[in-house]
Each structure stands twice: as C-alpha cells, then as structure tokens.
Amino acid sequence: MTEPTDADGGTRAPLGPPPGPGSARKRALTAVLGELRAVDGALYAAVAATSTPTLDRALRRLSRAADHSKISLGIAAALALSGARARRAALVGVGAVAVASASTNLLGKRLVRRARPDREAARVTVDRYVPMPASASFPSGHTAAAVAFATAVGVVLPEAAVPLGALASSVGYSRVHTGVHYPGDVAAGAVLGIASAAAVLAAAAPARVRQPNTFTAW
C-alpha cells in the first residue's frame, strides 16, 4: 500500500484523529508554567544582581535564625508567660508551625522536587551565603512556618498581627536574598502557611464552642 500523497505528489503523514481539546489545554498549561518559571528566575536574578551590602548581613542572620522555626518558637515561649490569651495564641501558633512544617516536608517538597537555585551561576555575593539545604526548593519551609505562626497568633492576638506579619515577610524575602529559594517558592510557602493556620484555627474552634467560659477572650 502506498503512502497518501498531496496534490504535488509529495508524501503526507498517515491520517489520524485531530488533537483533542485536552491536548490543547495541556500545551497551554505547559506554556504558562514555562513563562511563570521564566519570571521566577528573572526575579531571582534581579535580587542577586542588586547590590545591598548594608542589608546582606542582617538578612543572612535573620535567615539563619529562622532555621527550625527558632524565632517563632522563642516568641511562643515569651507569649506563654504573658497571660491566658497570649498562651492560647502561643498554642495555636506552635500548632500552625507543626502543620506547616509537616505539609511542606512530607507533601510539598516530595511532590514537586524542584531543584535549588544555582547561586554561583546567578552570581549571588558570598556575603549573603547561608548553608544551601539539601531538600527540594519548592515550597519554602521557612516561609510556610513563619507565615503560619504569624497568621494563627494574629487571629487570637490581633495586636501582634502586624509585627509578626512583617517578621514573616522578612524571613520569606531573606530566603531569596541569600540565594536558597526562588520567589515562587516563597509565595507558595506563604499560601501553605496561611492554609495551615486556618486548619489549626478551625480545629480549635469546636473547643471554644464546647467551653464558652474558657475561651471568651478569643
């Protein structure tokens, strides 16, 4: 059997079903994700290329201090000594950190497995360096834990919402500044942190309903 030919006698590919709508959607999604990765990489490169010698040391120290949620846990310890409502804020804050950390390390990083940025290729100044983690880059665990703590504590203790939110934002940016995360990793970590805080606050809500006299300050 001969191959199909066109009007000029050239051989055409065998006839087949046209691409379905699923294929078009997949191509569009792939294109969008590719462009988002390009923007993410460009933002990372812009931060790396911006000279900020005054900020470098402070952000490097902040990034290191946030390892293992040391800052959040230290604040929680101080809150636990500051009255009943502050103790409740510390409790839900620590719970939110635990949920965010578990979600990040057991789900997010294992599912996505994004490689860490190449600091040398991006020419991140050595003055910013913190140890490069061995885990996957997406999402940022430091950011997820810091945002989870700030969100949960801020709901129970509104006067702490702004300073803790500013601290969490600084922790997230420090991870990009020191070259260990892309901005997209930090954004995803923030979303995960908010979701983790919401889950812990929702779990605590039934206890307030069952014991109204104990939780009237919430």
TAPE-V672784 format. One record per pair of residues at least 6 apart in sequence whose ideal C-beta (glycine too) atoms are under 6 Angstrom apart, sorted by the first residue. I is the first residue (numbers start at 1). J is the second residue. Records with the same first field share a line. If there is no record, write none. Layout:
I = J / J
//
This chain:
3 = 11
4 = 12
5 = 11
6 = 12
40 = 182 / 183 / 184
43 = 183
44 = 117 / 182
45 = 122
47 = 176
48 = 122 / 124
56 = 127 / 128
59 = 174 / 177
60 = 128 / 130 / 178
62 = 174
63 = 130 / 174 / 178
64 = 130
65 = 71
66 = 142 / 171
69 = 97 / 145
72 = 97 / 149
76 = 90 / 93 / 94
79 = 86 / 89 / 90
80 = 87 / 90
85 = 217
88 = 156
89 = 153 / 156 / 157
92 = 152 / 156 / 200 / 204
93 = 149 / 152 / 153
95 = 200
96 = 148 / 149 / 152 / 196 / 197 / 200
97 = 145 / 148 / 149
99 = 196 / 199 / 200
100 = 144 / 145 / 148 / 193 / 196
101 = 145
103 = 192 / 196
104 = 139 / 141 / 144
108 = 139
109 = 135 / 136
112 = 138
113 = 136
114 = 136 / 137 / 138
116 = 132 / 137
117 = 182
119 = 179
124 = 179
128 = 178
130 = 178
132 = 180
137 = 181 / 185
138 = 185
139 = 185 / 188 / 189 / 192
140 = 175 / 181 / 185 / 186 / 189
142 = 171 / 175
143 = 172 / 186 / 189 / 190
144 = 189 / 192 / 193
146 = 168 / 171
147 = 168 / 190 / 193
148 = 193 / 196 / 197
150 = 164 / 165 / 168
151 = 194 / 197
152 = 197 / 200
153 = 160 / 164
154 = 160 / 161 / 164
155 = 201
172 = 186
175 = 181 / 186
176 = 183 / 186
208 = 215 / 218
//
